[in-house]
């Protein structure tokens, strides 16, 4: 919304351009805006009376609701998040312990490793 200074500038320019006819120009502009609003309201009222338009509007509303429901069901961000989500650390450990029946592939514990090292032989 223009400030007071801007309104004064607009009024000054209006007086320079229209001179004495400024009140008449304002009246005509007001009537034109009122006629446009009245015409728009009449158009909306007529569109509401037409049964074909009411049916089309209700069909569009149903289609919009169906699209919204489908978007909620198949939200791409939610699907990607679900696919890329890592389970919490506790779940991963529990799954690993439950399914790990094979021996540890990391190697023997440190004590066994020390025992399995052959004694060093003196070099000749």
Buried (B, 14 or more C-beta within 10 A) or exposed (E): EEEEEEEEEEEEEBEEEEEEEBEEEEEEEEEEEEEEEEEEEEEEEEEEEEEEEEEEEEEEEEEEEEEEEEEEEEEEEEEEEEEEEEEEEEEEEEEEEEEEEEEEEEEEEEEEEEEEEEEEEEEE
